Amino acid sequence: MTLKAFDSWNKSDFFNLLLALPVGIIAALVTVLFREAISAVNGVMFQDGTDITRAFLEYPRWIWPLITGCGGLVAGALLWQARRVEARQGSAPDYLEVIDRRLPGIPAQGTLWRGLSSLASIASGGSIGREGAMVQLSALSGSLLAQGARLPTVRRGDVIAMAAAGGLAAVYHAPLAGALFVAEIAFGVTAVQRLIPLFIAAAVSVLTVRSLTGDAPLYFYAAATFEPGAGALLTVLLIGVAAGVAGPLFLSIIELARRAFSPIAHPVWRLGLGGVLVGGVAMVSPLVLGNGFEVIDRLLNGGDLATPLLALLLLKVLATALTVGSGAVGGLFTPSLLVGAAAGALVCASLHALGIDPGPMGLYAAIGMSAMLAATSHAPLMSIMMAFEMTLNSSLLFPLMLATAISYVVASCFATAGAYPVLNRHNARFQAKSEFETGTIGPLMNRECSFVVESATAAEAMREGLKQKTRFVYVISGEGRFLGVVSTSDLATGIMEGSLAAEATITPFIIKEFTTVYQDARYEQAWALLSDSPLERLPVLDNAENRHLLGVITKASLLHKAQEFL
């Protein structure tokens, strides 16, 4: 008995299912080891390094820029070493590039040196996400596993994707979001064959982390419930719009910082300067230090911030721009979550000041997290699921969906690209495919085509066919109406054998039943006709009534058009 549900699955898909279990476990172990390494370094630097925003208070404020600056120098030296290795062995591309471009794997040495550079930036208080290095190192573990296994039926990109999904899921304890992120960003698809292994790897990774660390959901927030109402809906809508505008602005500020640091060529001095400047910002508010995990927890649960919300938002954006712009290795996930949480809380507080009570501020901080993440990553499904899985507050699902959808649409109206260039290529391919399915062949038609009139002689038609190197010569009436074709080879054979006079008219030899296509036909329709035919080109007519010959559409031009999305 055949299981029809698996008819579309091939051998490599089943291998992926089997590999998802060990890949998820390995990815979880990588993230745990990296987190422990950060804790070890912070344990040496501080008496209590569990909360970086409080740990710095052990030292006088004037020392803070020295700490972050020294961390930047170390991170820059490690990044410089990574570049030296990459100069000899080839660059270490981001795992998303490896998956999208089907590269053979992730180079180990360069990736490890970059991971150490990220560790130095994070441990010294750099305003950057831990997830960037964790996921890249998890993807490296998948790459090494795929190379070592030497399984010809398993594409290495699939294994790398499973490891990346597992790594991201382990960082945020969000298996659905981890799988959806890779599906949305890396693959640009949500096919079942691709999603199921990602779900398995992500779920196994989270289970492994929880069994080792006993951690609960990252930002468990069940103390409040979202109550739909006019004030609540207004707040959600405003958060969606605000995040949609703030997300591209946030990325633009980071890009400006990159340009400002670009004259400093050596990474040691560039990251060192970035670290000193971040330390200076931290002297105003230590809440900008680190990725923002602890501050988000305070925003959700009403903890004391000691910094006005607007100041926190602006300072965090500045600190992140300085860290990322100076070239620090890391991610934007958690900084984006903090900026979004602060923005959501700020909208709620502003409405409170106007006499509108939408509800607890923590609810809208969580909604802002999802909306801002979608605006910067351009991955709305992942953003919704991540905020939901991190809080496990079921009442938030509807407002998360609404605010995130609005934020994504608003952010898409800006020219600023998202944080992941690979997604722009997916969108370009999607648009090209959509155009191929719905666009008409008129713009692709070649109007310079060969033809003869029906009064032409056999010799004239034969010469035209040989001149243009075509099997068939189109025949039109005096008014330009397409009548059919004559075979170049048949005419040439008849003339050479003497069975056909060169001056004879071609009217008896016109083949009237010949495949044609109209100018308003879609690319896909024209391709369907040509793919089932030995012909390399088809005549294009204006319409079924007039049948005037306008030009030709070639198989080569359609193939070139299809390459835009293949």
N, C-alpha and C positions, 0 to 999 in steps of 0.2 A: 504494500500500500504506500502510495506517495503522499507525503505531507506537502500540500500546495503552499502552505505558509512559508516553506523554505525553498520554493522553486527559484527565487531570485538570489539565493545565497550561493556563493561559490566556495571552493575549498579554502581560500585564504580567509574568508569571513569566519569560518569555524575555527581556524587556527587562532584568529584574533580573540575569539571568545575564550579559548584556553589560556592564551597569554595574558589576558586582562587580569587574572588573579595574581600571578607573581609580579606583574608590572605595577599593580596598585600597591602591593606590599612594599616593594622596593622604593617606590616614589614616596610613600609615607615615611619610611626610614630615613630617606634623604632629608626631608623637611624637619624631622625630629632632630637629626644630627646638626643641621644648620642652626636650628633654634637653640640647641644646647651650646653650640659654639658661641653664639651671641651672649648667652647667659654667662658662660665662662669668662669671656672678655670683660663683660660688665662687672662680674664678681671681683675681678682684679682691680678695675678702675674705681669702683664704688663699694661702700659698705653694704648697701642694698640697691642692686641694679635692676630690680624687678619692674620698676616704673621709671623710665628714663627722664620723664618730666620732673620727677621728685628727686631722683638721684643727683642731678646737677646741683641741687640746693646744698649738698654737702660741702661745696666749694664756694668761695667768694665769686660774685658775678664777674669780676674783672678777669677771672681765670677761664671763664666759659669759652670765650673765643680762642684761647690757647688750646683747650681740649678739642674743640671741633676743628680748629686749624691743623693741629697735629694729626688728628684722624684723617683729615683731607690729604695731608702730605703722604701718610702711609697708604691711603687708598690710591693716590696718584702714582706712587712708586709701584704698587702692585699692578695697576692698570698699564703702566709703561712696560712692565715685564710681560704682561699679556700681549701687548702689541709687538714686542720683540719676537715672541714665540710665533705669533700669527704672521709676521713678516717672513719667517722661515717656512712655516708649515701651512700657511693659508689662514684666512680669517675665520673667526668663530661666529657664524651667523646665528641670529636669533632662531629659536626653535620654530617659530611661525614661518620664517622664511624657508627653513629646511623642509617643512611640510608642504608649503604652497609651491615651492619650486622643485620639489621631488629631488632634493639633494641627497647624496649617499649617506650622510650622517652628520653629527655634531662633533667637531674636533675637541678632544678631551682637554689637552693642556691649556689652550687659550681660555676655554670655558672655566676651568678650575681657577686659574689666576684671576679671572674676572669675578668669580664667586668670592675669592678672598678679598678683592678690592671692595666689593659690595659689603662684605662683613665688616671691614674697617669703617666704612661710611656709616653703616647702621649703628654699630657699637659706640661710635663717638658722637651720636646724636644727630646725624644727618637726617633732614626731612625728606625721607624717601621710603618706599615700601619694601618690606622684606620679601614679598611674594615674587618679585622679579627674579632674584637670584635663586630662590627656592624652586620655582617652577623650571627655570633654565637648567638647574642641576638635576632635577627630577627627569626632565626631558633627555639630558645627557645619559642618565642611567638607562633609559629606554633605548637610546641609540646604541649604547655599548652592548646591551642585551641582544638587540636585533643583529648587530654585527657578529657577536659571539655565537648566536644560535645558528646562523647560516641557513635559515629556512627559506628556500627559494619561493615558496608560495606566500610568504608574509612580506608585505611592503614595509620597509623600515619607517616610512612616514606614519603609518598607522600605529606602530608600537610607540614611536616618539609622542604621538598625539595622546595615546592612552596614558603614558607616563606624565605628560604635562597636565592632563585632566586630573590625574591622581594627586599630583603635587599641589595644584590650585585648590582642590577639594580639601586636602589635608591642612592647608594654611588657614582656610576660613571655615572648616567643618561644614562645607556646603557641597555635597556630592552632585546634586542636580545642576547647580550653578557651574561647577567645575566642568562637567561634561558639556553643558550648553555653551560655555565660553569657547571651548575648542571647536565645537560643531559650528558655531556662528562665525568665529574669527578665522580659525585655521582652515576649515573645510568649506565654509560658506554654504553648507547644506545641513539638512536634518534627516537624511536617509536612515532607515532603521538599521541597515547593515553597519553604518558608521556609528550611530548613537549607542547601540546596545553594548559594545565593548567599552566605550567611554564611560557609560553608567556603571558597568561592573568594576572597572579600574578605580573610578572615583569613590564608589561605595566601599570597596575593600580598603582603599587608602584611609578613608575616614574611620572605619572600624579599627584599623591597625593603630592609628594615632590615639584613638580613645582607649584602646586596650592598654597602650603603653603609658599614656599620660593621665587618663581619667578625665580629660577636659570635657566640659559641657559645651552646648552651643556657644558660639563666640560672644554674642551680645544678647543673651536670653532676656526677653522683655515681655513678660506676660502680665505685668502689674496693671496695665491700662488697656482699654478697649476702644477702638475707633467707633464713634457714634455718628452715623451720617446725619447731616444737617446743613443748613445754608452756610453757616460759618465754617464748618468743617470742609465742605466741598469747595468753598471759595479759597480756603487756605491751600488745599491740594492743588487747585488750578494755578494759583499764584506760584507755588513751589515748582510746578512743572515748567512754567514760563521762565521763572528766575533761573532755574538750573539749566534750561536750554540756552539761555544767554550767557550764563556764567561759565559753562563748560568750555565752549570755544574760546572765551576770553582767557580762561585759565591756561589753556594750551598755547594761546598766542603770547601770553606773558612768559611762559617757559621758553618759547622759541626766541623771544627778544633777549632773554637771558643767555641763551646759547650763542647768539650773535655777539652779545657784549663780551663773553668770555673767549670767543674764537681767536682774537689776536694773540692770546697766550697759548703758544703751541704745545709746550711740554705739560703733560697731565699732572705732574707732581705740583708744579706751581699753580696750575689752574684749579685743581681740586683743593689745594691748600688755601688759596684765596677764598674759594667758595665756602670752605669750612669756617674760616675766620668771620666772614660776613654772616653766615648762619648763626654763629655764636653771638655776634652783635645783635641780631634780631632776637635771639633767645634772651638776651639781657632785658629786653622789654617785656617778654612773656615766655617763660620756659615751656609753655604748652605747645610751642611750635616744634620742639625737639622730637626726634624719632618719627615713626610712621603715623602716629596719631591714635593708636589703639586705645590707650588709657583715657584720652580726652573724649573719644566717642562714647566710651562707657559712662563717663560723667554726664555727657549731654543727654544720653538716653535715660539715665536714672536720677537726674536732678542733682548731681554732685556739684560741689563748689568749684567754679572756674577761676575766680579772681581776675578775670579778664573779660571786658565787654565782648559780646558776641561779634559785633562788626569788626572790632579790633582783632579778635581771634581769627576771623575769616581772612582778613587782609594780610595779617602777619603770616598765617600759614601758607597762603598763596605765595607770598614773597620768599619765605624760607624754602619752600619746595622748588620754586623757580631758580633760586640760587644753587640749591643742591643739584638738581637735575641739569640745569644750564651749565654748570661747571664740569659736567661729564661724569658724575657719580653713577655707578652701576646699581640699578634697582628698579622698582616698579612704581606705578602711579595709582594702584588700586586703593590702598588704604589712605594716602593723602587725599585722593578724590572723595573717598567716603567721609573723611573728616570735614572737608570743605563743604560737601553736600549736607552733612548733619548740621554744621553751623549755619548754613544758608536756610535750611528748613526751620531750625529753631528761631532764627532771626525773623523770618516771615511770620511765624506764630507770635513771637513777642511783639512785633510791630502791630499786628491786628489786636492783640491784647491792649496795647496802648491806645488804640482807636475805639476801644469799648466793645470789641468783638471777641467772644470767648470760644475758640474752636476746640478746646480740649487740652489735654496734657502736652507739654512741649516735646517730651520724648517721642511721642508718636510721629510728630512732624519732622523731628531730627532723623528718624528712621526712613521716612518717606523721602526726605532730601538726599539721603545716602544713595538710594536707588536711582533717583532722578539725575543726580550729578554723575554717577558712574555711567549711566547710559549716554549722557551728553559728551563724556570724554572718551569712552570706549566704543561707542556706536554699536553696542551689543545689548539691546533692550531686554531680550528674554533672559539672558544671564543676569542682568542687573536686578530684575524683579525677583528671580529665584534666589539670588545671593542675599538680598536684604531679608527676604522671607525666611530662608534657612538659618540665617545668623540670629534672628530674633525669635523665630518660632511663634509669632503672634498671628494667628489666622485672621483676626479682624483687619489686619493691615493689607491683605492681599488685594482687595478692590482698590483702595487709594494708591497702593504701589503701582498697580497696572495703569491707572489713570494718569498719575503724575509722570511716570516713566515714559509713557507713550507721548505725552505732550512735550516733555523735555527732548525726547529723541527727534520728534518732528521739527521743533524749533531749532535745535542744534544743527540739523541737516540743512537748514536754510542758509547757514553760514558757509563761507568758502573754506574755513579752517578744516583741515583733515583731522580725523580722529587720531587717537594715540597709537593706532596700529595700522601702518601703511598697507599691510596685506589685505585689510578689509576694503581698502579703496580699489584694489585690483579685483576683488570679488564683485564689488558693485559695478565696476566697469564691464566685467564679463557678463554679469546679469543683465545690464542694460543692452549690451551687444546681442545677447541671446534673445531678449525681448524684441529688439528691433528686427532680428532675423525672422522671428515668428510672426510679427505683425506688419513690418515695413514692406513696401512695394518695390518692385525691381526697377522702376523708372530711373532712379539716380545711378544705378549700376549698369544700365544698358549702354552698349556701344552703338552709336548712331551711324558709324561708318561701316556699312556692311556691303558685301558684294551681291549683285543681282543682274539679271538680264530681263528685257521686255519679252513678251510672248511672240513677237515677230522676229526675234533673233534667230540666226542660223545655227545649225549644229556646231559648226566650226567656231563661231563666236562664243557660244556657251561653253564649249570644251576649253577654249583658251582662257576664259574667265575662271573656270574651275581650277585649271592647272596653275594659273597665275596666283590665285589666292590659296592654293593647296587645300582645297575643300573637296569632300566627297560629293557634296550636293551643291548645286547652284540654284539660288532662289529665282523664281520667275514671277514677274508682276505684270499687270495690265498697264495700258497707257495712262490710266488714272492713279496708278500706284497701288492697286488692290492686289493682295497676295493671292496667286493662283496655285502655287505648288512648287515643286522642285524638279530638276532633271539631274540624273546621275552622271557625274563627270566620267567615271570609268566606262559606263555603258556607251556614252557618246564616243569616247576615244577608241574603244574596241570596234564599234561599228564603222567608224571612218577608216581605221587602219585595215580592217578586213575587207572593206569595200562594200559592205552591206548597207552603208548609210552614206548618202552624198553629203559632202561638207556644206553645200549650199541649201540643204534641206531645212525646212522649218522644224522647230523643236516642239510644236504643239502636240503631235501624237505621243511624245515621250514624257510629257509632264505628269509627275506623280502628284495627284491631288490630295491623297490621304497622307498627310505629314504632320508630325507633332509640332504644335505652335503654342505660344504663351502670350497672354495679353499684358499690356503695360501696367494694369492695376493688380496683377498677380503678386502674391507675397513671395518673399525670398524662399520660404520653406516650400511653397508649392512648386516653384521653378526647380528647386533642388530635387524634389520628389520625382519630377518628370525626367530630369537629366540623369539622376542616379540609376534609374531603371532602363536607361537607354545607352547604346554605344556611341551616340552623338556627343560631340564636344561643345556644341552650341545649338541654340534654338532661335528661330525667328520670333521677334516681338512685334505683335500687331496692336493697333489702337483699341479695337473692340470687336465684338462678334458680328456686328452689323456691317461696318465699313471694311474691316479686315485690311487696313492700309499697313504696309510694312514700315516700321519705325526704326528698326535696328536689330541687334542680336544680344543675347545674354549667354555668356560662356560658363562652362563648368569651372574653369580656373578662377574666374572672378567670384563665383559663389563660394568656392573653397577658401579663397583669400578672405572673404567676408566672414565665413564661419570660424576662421582661425582667431578672430577677435575674442571668441568666448570658449574655444576648445582648450 
